[in-house]
Amino acid sequence: MTSPFPQAGGAEQGENRREAVVRLSGVHRHFGDTPAIDGVSLTVHKGEILGLIGRSGAGKSTLIRCLNGLERPDRGSIKIEGREITGLSEEQLQPLRRRIGMIFQHFNLLSAKTVEENVALPLKIEGWSTEKRLARAAELLDLVGLSGKARSYPSALSGGQKQRVGIARALAAGPALLLSDEATSALDPETTAAILELLKDINAKLGLTILLITHEMEVIRSIADRVAVIDAGRIVEEGPVWSVFANPRTAITQSLLSGIRPHLPQHVAARLVSEPVGEVVLGVDLSGPDAGVLLAGLSGALAGGFRLIHGGVEHIQQQSVARFFLGIPPASDGPARAVAYLERHGAKVEVLGHVPGHD
Amino acid sequence: MSPVMIELFIRSFFETVIMTVASGFISLVAGLPLGLALVATAKGGIAENLWINRLLGAIVNGFRSVPFIILLVALIPVTRFIVGTSIGMWAAIVPLSIAATPYYARMAEVSLREVDRGLIEAVRAMGGNRWTIVREVLVPEALPSLVAGFTVTLITLIGASAMAGAIGAGGLGDLAIRYGYQRFETTVMVAVVAVLIVLVCAIQWAGDRLVLRLDHKH
């Protein structure tokens, strides 16, 4: 794999040995002169949830549609369960698409069909008998918690219920891969959480591989195992979610994360100066088991004490990820000793400036 | 009205109904596939083919731009070939159908084009072919609107059938022209207009009821 960024630690290498459901290499797709996808290589392993995040227009929608042949790449290779699909005709793609379920931002349920008919439609396409496919639809509606709504029409359902029907329909034909195209972007936060919980549950219960695209880091944090960041048609960063959250390397990732990571409060940031007067403000990033005990250790090591301005520890995939902003009194060698202590414990420390008047 | 007049009136009523229903049925059976073809072959359609799309569009526009009374006369050789005669009610059904088919095709085209593209994408993504898309998405999703368009077509046909009197097809319109207008029998004229109003209202009401029953979008 020719990745433009170095691979992270051992966890990822272990994953590389797992069976690949999707393997993209060097995929290009242009609309006119503008490249929508500009040389993407990406692997989705069996049983994992891979989150593909990017701003709107970054190419994520085009990319996800290349996987089931709704879009054709200009160049590159797309393998689904080891089979190259780029050269296939529309007729050859049809049976393959039955191996790939898809859910959509606007649900895309057929308004003229009842809930059970919607769920059973992929099976009707496969030629199942009415009796068998309605029995299967009932099982799936049970799985997504909508058994009572089989005979309703989609217009009678709430947004969250509609997406549950969408999920049941995507699972009907027993797919090897589920594609999720901004599936929670039209839902309120509470419903979003419930739908993500359901997807996670299905991933665990059925071992289903999921590729989801989103523009919200919150979605990635709550469900994905790995994340790939796409910008201007290229994958710019990729890795386990906790590691990307702890150490975002590109500006685009940092900006996507800015909404959910602690940052220096506005009123402190406004008073920051570069001249060495007053309190020294440090930004500290650390992940791993030390993250939780770092501050206790620091207060023991610093006679002059310090001030916690903002931040805390959160847990992503059972990993502690800490991000603090500290204010150190300027007295004698306090700041230098703090930096030395923090770096000795593996933290990434950044001196952000000084706040005059806080001494 | 004399008993003879009443008998003539009743016969004319049934002639109008038969002409409308028969040519309506034919325009539905021929116009819906034509409308589907117009949508399918359009840019971004499920069977995009711009040359066929332009050709079909030109044929539809050609027929729609000829005034019906002229079409009625111009189509006499065709009518004679199909029905065996160019005179009478059955003969009138041929030009009525030929005029109503492109009319309904355009109505159907508009209805079918309104179907959310996301639904077509969803069915493609689950492995459906073009025929599946037509059968499971386009027609069922557009059905309320297709029915509404057909209601309008039927009512237009009632009006057009009045001109069919020119080739001896009879019907209420013909009765109104020959007796009500040319012989100044105002009672006949008023009666015909009253019956036509009731007929049009009944068709519109039935159409609206059906649309409401078929529509599950809201």
HADDOCK unambig.tbl for C-alpha pairs under 7 A between the chains (distance, minus, plus):
assign (segid A and resid 68 and name CA) (segid B and resid 125 and name CA) 6.79 0.50 0.50
assign (segid A and resid 94 and name CA) (segid B and resid 127 and name CA) 4.27 0.50 0.50
assign (segid A and resid 94 and name CA) (segid B and resid 128 and name CA) 6.52 0.50 0.50
assign (segid A and resid 95 and name CA) (segid B and resid 127 and name CA) 5.98 0.50 0.50
assign (segid A and resid 97 and name CA) (segid B and resid 125 and name CA) 5.95 0.50 0.50
assign (segid A and resid 97 and name CA) (segid B and resid 126 and name CA) 5.69 0.50 0.50
assign (segid A and resid 97 and name CA) (segid B and resid 127 and name CA) 4.96 0.50 0.50
assign (segid A and resid 98 and name CA) (segid B and resid 126 and name CA) 5.42 0.50 0.50
assign (segid A and resid 98 and name CA) (segid B and resid 127 and name CA) 5.39 0.50 0.50
assign (segid A and resid 101 and name CA) (segid B and resid 126 and name CA) 6.70 0.50 0.50
assign (segid A and resid 102 and name CA) (segid B and resid 125 and name CA) 6.81 0.50 0.50
assign (segid A and resid 108 and name CA) (segid B and resid 118 and name CA) 5.76 0.50 0.50
assign (segid A and resid 108 and name CA) (segid B and resid 119 and name CA) 5.10 0.50 0.50
assign (segid A and resid 108 and name CA) (segid B and resid 122 and name CA) 6.36 0.50 0.50
assign (segid A and resid 109 and name CA) (segid B and resid 119 and name CA) 6.77 0.50 0.50
assign (segid A and resid 110 and name CA) (segid B and resid 119 and name CA) 6.65 0.50 0.50
assign (segid A and resid 111 and name CA) (segid B and resid 141 and name CA) 6.64 0.50 0.50
assign (segid A and resid 111 and name CA) (segid B and resid 216 and name CA) 5.92 0.50 0.50
assign (segid A and resid 111 and name CA) (segid B and resid 217 and name CA) 5.51 0.50 0.50
assign (segid A and resid 112 and name CA) (segid B and resid 140 and name CA) 6.06 0.50 0.50
assign (segid A and resid 112 and name CA) (segid B and resid 141 and name CA) 5.68 0.50 0.50
assign (segid A and resid 112 and name CA) (segid B and resid 216 and name CA) 5.82 0.50 0.50
assign (segid A and resid 122 and name CA) (segid B and resid 126 and name CA) 5.81 0.50 0.50
assign (segid A and resid 125 and name CA) (segid B and resid 128 and name CA) 6.19 0.50 0.50
assign (segid A and resid 153 and name CA) (segid B and resid 216 and name CA) 6.73 0.50 0.50
assign (segid A and resid 155 and name CA) (segid B and resid 216 and name CA) 6.67 0.50 0.50
assign (segid A and resid 155 and name CA) (segid B and resid 217 and name CA) 5.76 0.50 0.50
assign (segid A and resid 155 and name CA) (segid B and resid 218 and name CA) 5.62 0.50 0.50
